Structure formats: C-alpha cells, structure tokens
C-alpha cells in the first residue's frame, strides 16, 4: 500500500504501540514506545526462531494490556535477507509491518544522545522514532506466483552465471592443452565438439585414437554433417600441437569434471526456465508485453520478479522510484546543482531496465524515434545516457499500462505522449 507522509503520520495514534526491531542473524532486539516517543520498559532480546518470535508476541501483548494500546505497528530495517522470516511470520499473524530506510537510521541515530555510537538497542529505538514520524514504507513482499517468479529468476540468473564461469574454464583448458582445437571446431560448444571434449583426450592421444572410435562418439549427438574428413583434420592439427604436456592426469580429470558441470548446468537452466515460464504465462498482460518488439519473456519474468504484482501499485512513478530512477535535484537560491537519479531502491531492477533499453532503442522504431528526438532537439538536448534513463522510465510506464489494462502496445499512442510528435502529426 502506498501512503503519503501525512497519511503515514496519521496512522500513528494515541492507541498505537510502536515497536522498532533491530535485525541480526541470530538474535534480534526490540524496543517499544507510544506516539509521543515515550519508551516502554527495557529492550527485548529474542532469537531468530519460533520460540523467539513467540516471546516477541507475548511481550507485545503484555505491553498492550499494561499501556492500553489496541493498534500495533512493527518496523525494522530490511537488512540483507535476515529480516524476511520474521516479516513473513508477523504478516501471517495479520500484524502491520513496515520498513525504514537504513540510510535514515544511520543519519538520525545522533539525534537523541548527540553521539555516533552504535548498538542494537539504540538502533531499535531509532527505528521506532522513525516510525513515529511517519518515515517508513510498507514492504511489498512477493506472494504466490510472484514469490515463485522471484525465487525462479534468482535461480535462473545464478545458473546462467555459473554456466558462464564453466564455459570460461573450458576455454582456458583448451588454450592451455590444445590451443589449435578451435581452428578445427570454431565453436567448441557445437554438438560434435562437445562429444570430442567429453572423451578427455590430449592432442597426442587424439592422434593415436582410431578414426572410427572418435566418429562413434560424435555420432551420439550428430548423425550427419561431421564425418571422417573433420576427424582427419583434427588429427593433423593435433599432430603439431604446442599444448602443455605436463600435469595431464589431473588436467584430464579437470576437463571431464568441467564437461559434466557444463551438461548439468545446461539441463538445469532449461528446467528452471520451463517452470518459470509456466508461472509467467498465468499473469495477465504477459502475452501483450511479449508482443512488443525488443522485449522478451526473460525480461518480463525478471521485471515481475523485482516488481511483484502490478495491482499493488497505483501509479508507474512508484515503480520508477522502486528502481531508483527518480531524479535528485539540488538547488539553493540562484545556484542549481546537477540533476541525477537517486539510485535508491532495487539495483537489479534498475540494471535490468538499462540492459533492456539498449537493444530496444536499436530495434523498436518508437523508442528509437524518441531517443533521436531527446538527443537532437534544439532546446535542452539530452546526452545519450540521460536519454536512455528517460526511456527506461518510459518503458516502466508502458509495461505498467499493459499489465494493468492488458492492452496491446501501440507505438503511435506512446509517441503522441511527446508534444513534439503530437504537433508534428497535427501539421
């Protein structure tokens, strides 16, 4: 839920018990106060376990009875991933849970005691003070399909990263022990080449191996196109190889291990994407997004994994702010500083949008036209990167509209939103 500052402050009333929680890996600390900032009792230390969470509930209930409070707001810093189990558990108890910005905690901790000292009890108190002032937000925790997508895309991206690392190690092995290999198989990831590599043979061993034996291995993956001619070419090159001859026993084991990892990761990437795609196809508007030129399903899945359910947002500016693409302006009197983006929010979402907008500008005529206008207009022309950032925000608005209304992307409608193109069409 999105609230303005005044609405946040008005939710903290005389009947509200505010609990600030400092999150750690094994043991959390909680402090409680009322709407005026008066602290209640001593801090509660509780474990990151079911027993610890229950002790927090008992402590909360005792304070509510003792101080006649009926409403509760619990807040914490979103520290790494450690805050998630407690947050999901509290939301399952139908309690109002909010988060405060870690930067706000760091900058305001000297207000009470004029000291830069840091400890868990003090941080919990600072968090409760920030909630009192309405300086909090409600976390948009993914649930259902969107939780599956977030976990699925995290797994998919990690598998891709591991796959790239394995490919790099295989390439390094080839460069060390058989550098001439790529003159025969220009793409070592081809099916025939992979079967040869799985044999774990060094150049001198390839020369001594029967042609038919190598051909038999290749035929497991390729039935035609690669035959004895290619094998003889490989043998000829192997006979004059300058590859390393030392350490071959464990180098062979390394190659076989890498090839097993290569095959396994390839299978797991396909398996993970199949499951992600099944969940993705159930979300309204995905088909219309996929029809956009330059936007693929991996992009859409990554977008929903970061943003969650679009119905939780009332305006695309909320997603722009979530991505850290909102502008930060510094002015004082006649002085006007440089305008830049805040880079607050989800860095993965921001990186995704920037990565997508580059090919989109090249292949989507509408985005390309706007980019050319932004960078070449007479008044206030933007630099290339500034234009790309502006187009990232435009892409968010487009995806937001499609997700909300399940309508097809209309390039002419997007261009009409720019006064330059609207006047141009009128003429």
PyMOL commands that set and color helices and strands:
alter all, ss='L'
color gray80, all
select helices_A, chain A and resi 5-10+50-67+82-92+102-108+120-132+145-177+181-184+191-198+203-208+211-218+228-238+248-280+286-290+297-307+310-312+316-322+347-363+365-376+384-405+411-416+419-426
alter helices_A, ss='H'
color red, helices_A
select strands_A, chain A and resi 16-22+27-33+39-47+71-77+96-100+327-328+331-332+335-336+340-341
alter strands_A, ss='S'
color yellow, strands_A
deselect
rebuild
show_as cartoon
